[in-house]
């Protein structure tokens, strides 16, 4: 065990306050213990980080730009900066943690990779790094998401991944995760690359660590552009919470920086057609962690709904459950219509087509008033190519 110390409010058992932990079948205990040991062994290892940083720079194209959106800033009367994760190789932030996880898998001697995906961006990122490193890749994806995210499905297949459509439940992200965990139980020698800050410890901490490059760059870029490294606000969408964890990471212990998480309200928080887990969820266990869950009083999962394939998850990462319950982060629910309007506005004002997930974060500009002097950083976690079918359907 080395001297690694997370900047997150997490204890050695993986708890963020009362959320987190590792609630897993006995067959997976050894796998999770080995993963925790490997993560702690390599997280500060010079050669590991040299390879990770080199791939982020030369393969992914980092640092991603921090762009002052002048016309958007003028429209809203504040200072809006967009963290352009959409410009990464594969089109989203997911590639950051996929590379870190695959490098860990390689050092652990693993050759078969399992992943789950909703919007397809994590699946594409995982398929990409498996092609890069010569690993077998199996991606589970809900049948509903396979249909509405067909371009990403074809990208995964072209990259050599086997895409397994899941026909159980609502045929979306929760069901894909269920099937990926079943595969892992049956094939414990495989390495499961989880795409978000969910699952048993150490996954939420590990994914947040690999994504923390986002907030580290934000600080460096703000220092270069405006002379100081802390904004007034950092805004990101949350489904499981990986892009938000990365954008928030280096600001969590800076109380002067306000954190805003935009979750998917679907047709409305009170309609029953929603994915606003923090707003309507109660404490429970899902996919190996104690967190907030959309569930009935007797613990049955309530199927979530969102126009965004990447945000319709009935839980939330334990870090975000803690940040919300402690008051460290403000959580704002954004409806489908509000997100779509925000996407079209960014497209027509700045010439940037965002992913539907990212559009939920952009919609905060219409739901919260910022002052003329505020520095507002919004994480544009992905590009909208994959969502064109949906955008065309709703276009005015």
RANOR-V612354 format. One record per pair of residues at least 12 apart in sequence whose C-alpha atoms are under 8 Angstrom apart, sorted by sequence separation. I is the first residue (numbers start at 1). GAP is how many residues later the second one is. D is the distance in whole Angstrom. If there is no record, write none. Layout:
i	gap	d
I	GAP	D
I	GAP	D
This chain:
i	gap	d
68	12	6
69	12	6
127	12	8
180	12	8
195	12	8
235	12	8
263	12	7
264	12	5
281	12	5
282	12	7
302	12	7
343	12	8
68	13	4
69	13	7
166	13	7
194	13	8
234	13	7
263	13	6
281	13	4
282	13	7
301	13	7
343	13	7
67	14	5
68	14	6
234	14	7
263	14	8
278	14	6
280	14	7
281	14	7
66	15	6
67	15	5
263	15	8
277	15	7
278	15	8
284	15	7
66	16	6
67	16	6
123	16	6
277	16	6
340	16	7
343	16	5
362	16	7
66	17	5
67	17	7
113	17	8
244	17	7
277	17	6
339	17	7
342	17	6
361	17	7
65	18	6
66	18	6
342	18	7
361	18	7
64	19	7
65	19	5
146	19	7
295	19	8
340	19	7
343	19	7
361	19	8
64	20	6
65	20	8
294	20	5
339	20	5
342	20	6
64	21	6
120	21	8
230	21	8
293	21	6
294	21	6
339	21	5
342	21	5
358	21	7
359	21	8
113	22	7
115	22	8
117	22	7
139	22	7
141	22	7
143	22	5
293	22	4
338	22	7
339	22	8
341	22	8
358	22	5
64	23	7
112	23	6
113	23	6
114	23	6
115	23	6
116	23	5
117	23	6
118	23	6
137	23	7
138	23	6
139	23	6
140	23	6
141	23	6
142	23	5
143	23	5
234	23	7
238	23	6
292	23	6
293	23	7
339	23	7
358	23	6
64	24	7
98	24	8
111	24	5
112	24	5
113	24	5
114	24	5
115	24	5
116	24	5
117	24	5
118	24	7
137	24	5
138	24	5
139	24	5
140	24	5
141	24	5
142	24	4
143	24	6
232	24	7
233	24	6
234	24	6
235	24	6
236	24	7
237	24	5
238	24	6
239	24	7
291	24	7
292	24	6
339	24	6
357	24	8
358	24	6
111	25	6
112	25	6
113	25	6
114	25	6
115	25	6
116	25	6
117	25	8
120	25	8
136	25	7
137	25	6
138	25	6
139	25	6
140	25	6
141	25	6
142	25	6
232	25	5
233	25	5
234	25	5
235	25	5
236	25	5
237	25	4
238	25	5
239	25	7
291	25	7
335	25	8
338	25	6
355	25	8
357	25	8
61	26	8
62	26	7
112	26	8
114	26	8
119	26	7
138	26	7
140	26	7
142	26	8
144	26	8
145	26	7
231	26	6
232	26	6
233	26	6
234	26	6
235	26	6
236	26	6
237	26	6
238	26	8
291	26	7
292	26	8
334	26	6
354	26	7
355	26	7
61	27	6
94	27	6
95	27	7
98	27	6
99	27	8
102	27	7
118	27	6
144	27	5
145	27	6
230	27	7
233	27	7
235	27	7
291	27	5
355	27	5
60	28	6
61	28	7
94	28	5
98	28	6
102	28	7
124	28	7
128	28	8
131	28	6
142	28	8
143	28	5
144	28	6
145	28	8
290	28	7
308	28	8
354	28	6
355	28	5
356	28	7
60	29	5
92	29	7
120	29	7
123	29	8
124	29	8
127	29	6
131	29	7
142	29	4
143	29	7
275	29	5
286	29	7
289	29	7
292	29	6
307	29	6
334	29	7
354	29	5
355	29	4
59	30	7
91	30	7
95	30	5
99	30	6
119	30	6
141	30	8
142	30	4
274	30	6
275	30	5
291	30	6
306	30	7
334	30	8
353	30	6
354	30	4
355	30	7
90	31	7
94	31	6
95	31	7
98	31	7
121	31	7
124	31	7
128	31	6
141	31	7
142	31	6
211	31	7
215	31	6
273	31	7
274	31	5
275	31	6
353	31	5
355	31	7
356	31	7
120	32	5
124	32	5
127	32	6
141	32	7
211	32	7
214	32	5
215	32	5
273	32	5
274	32	6
332	32	8
353	32	8
355	32	6
119	33	8
120	33	7
123	33	7
127	33	7
142	33	6
212	33	7
213	33	7
214	33	5
215	33	6
273	33	7
90	34	7
95	34	8
127	34	6
141	34	8
142	34	5
208	34	6
211	34	7
212	34	4
215	34	6
216	34	6
281	34	8
60	35	7
90	35	6
141	35	5
207	35	7
211	35	4
212	35	7
215	35	6
1	36	7
4	36	7
60	36	8
140	36	5
210	36	8
211	36	8
212	36	8
215	36	7
275	36	7
277	36	8
140	37	7
208	37	5
209	37	7
212	37	6
275	37	5
277	37	6
2	38	7
90	38	8
208	38	6
212	38	7
274	38	8
275	38	6
277	38	6
278	38	7
1	39	6
2	39	6
4	39	7
140	39	7
266	39	6
267	39	8
275	39	6
277	39	7
1	40	6
4	40	6
56	40	7
140	40	6
209	40	8
266	40	4
139	41	8
208	41	7
265	41	7
266	41	7
2	42	8
198	42	6
264	42	6
197	43	6
198	43	8
278	43	7
55	44	8
196	44	5
197	44	6
264	44	8
196	45	6
197	45	5
196	46	5
278	46	8
311	46	7
52	47	7
195	47	7
264	47	6
310	47	6
52	48	6
197	48	7
263	48	8
264	48	7
308	48	6
309	48	8
307	49	8
308	49	6
52	51	8
340	51	8
279	52	8
278	53	8
118	54	6
279	54	7
340	54	8
48	55	8
118	55	5
117	56	6
116	57	7
276	57	6
118	58	8
117	59	7
116	60	6
117	60	8
116	61	5
42	62	8
116	64	6
269	64	7
39	65	7
115	65	6
38	66	7
114	66	7
268	66	8
126	67	8
268	67	6
261	68	7
263	68	7
265	68	5
266	68	7
267	68	6
114	69	8
259	69	7
260	69	6
261	69	6
262	69	6
263	69	6
264	69	6
265	69	5
266	69	5
267	69	6
38	70	7
114	70	7
258	70	8
259	70	5
260	70	5
261	70	5
262	70	5
263	70	5
264	70	5
265	70	5
266	70	5
267	70	8
239	71	7
240	71	7
258	71	7
259	71	6
260	71	6
261	71	6
262	71	6
263	71	6
264	71	6
265	71	7
239	72	4
258	72	8
260	72	7
262	72	6
264	72	7
122	73	6
238	73	7
239	73	7
240	73	7
255	73	8
239	74	6
245	74	8
240	75	7
241	75	7
245	75	8
114	76	7
239	76	8
240	76	5
241	76	6
252	76	8
112	77	8
113	77	6
114	77	6
115	77	6
116	77	8
239	77	6
240	77	5
112	78	5
113	78	5
114	78	5
115	78	5
116	78	7
117	78	7
238	78	8
110	79	7
111	79	7
112	79	6
113	79	6
114	79	6
115	79	6
116	79	7
241	79	7
110	80	6
111	80	8
113	80	7
115	80	7
110	81	6
105	86	6
199	87	8
200	87	7
199	88	5
200	88	4
201	88	8
198	89	7
199	89	5
200	89	5
199	90	6
102	91	8
198	91	7
101	92	6
98	95	7
264	96	7
98	97	7
263	97	7
97	98	7
262	98	6
262	99	5
261	100	7
94	101	7
262	102	7
178	109	7
97	110	6
100	110	6
177	110	8
97	113	5
204	113	7
96	114	6
97	114	6
204	114	7
96	115	6
204	115	7
93	118	8
198	118	7
199	118	8
198	119	5
197	120	5
198	120	7
237	120	6
196	121	8
197	121	8
237	121	6
197	122	8
236	122	7
237	123	6
237	124	5
236	125	5
235	126	6
235	129	8
247	132	7
170	133	7
169	134	8
83	135	7
244	135	8
173	136	8
243	136	8
172	137	7
173	137	7
243	138	6
173	139	7
174	139	6
172	140	8
173	140	6
174	140	7
233	141	8
235	141	7
232	142	6
233	142	6
234	142	6
235	142	6
236	142	6
237	142	8
231	143	8
232	143	5
233	143	5
234	143	5
235	143	5
236	143	5
231	144	5
232	144	6
233	144	6
234	144	6
235	144	6
236	144	8
231	145	6
234	145	8
236	145	8
231	146	7
94	148	8
94	149	8
93	150	6
66	152	7
63	154	7
66	155	7
28	156	8
66	156	8
28	157	6
31	157	7
27	158	6
28	160	7
27	161	8
148	161	8
145	164	6
36	165	8
36	166	6
35	167	8
39	167	7
32	168	8
32	169	8
32	170	8
24	176	7
22	177	8
23	177	6
22	178	4
21	179	6
22	179	5
20	180	7
21	180	6
20	181	7
14	187	5
13	188	7
14	188	6
119	189	7
119	190	5
120	190	8
14	191	8
118	191	5
119	191	5
118	192	5
117	193	8
118	193	8
10	195	8
8	197	8
6	199	8
6	203	8
152	234	7
151	235	6
150	236	8
149	237	6
149	238	7
8	241	7
148	241	8
7	242	7
148	242	8
7	243	7
8	244	7
7	245	8
7	246	8
23	262	8
24	263	8
23	264	8
24	264	5
23	265	4
22	266	5
23	266	6
21	267	7
22	267	6
23	267	8
21	268	5
86	268	7
20	269	5
21	269	6
19	270	7
20	270	5
19	271	5
20	271	6
18	272	8
19	272	5
72	274	7
72	277	6
71	278	6
72	278	7
71	279	7
69	281	7
93	288	6
76	289	7
92	289	6
93	289	7
92	290	4
91	291	6
92	291	6
78	292	6
91	292	6
77	293	8
78	293	6
79	293	7
77	294	7
78	294	4
79	294	7
81	294	7
83	294	7
85	294	7
86	294	6
77	295	6
78	295	6
79	295	6
80	295	6
81	295	6
82	295	6
83	295	6
84	295	7
85	295	6
86	295	6
87	295	8
78	296	6
79	296	5
80	296	5
81	296	5
82	296	5
83	296	5
84	296	5
85	296	5
86	296	4
87	296	7
78	297	7
79	297	6
80	297	6
81	297	6
82	297	6
83	297	6
84	297	7
85	297	6
86	297	5
20	298	5
78	298	8
80	298	7
82	298	6
83	298	8
84	298	8
19	299	5
20	299	8
19	300	7
16	302	6
19	302	7
15	303	8
16	303	6
19	303	7
18	304	8
17	305	6
16	306	6
9	310	8
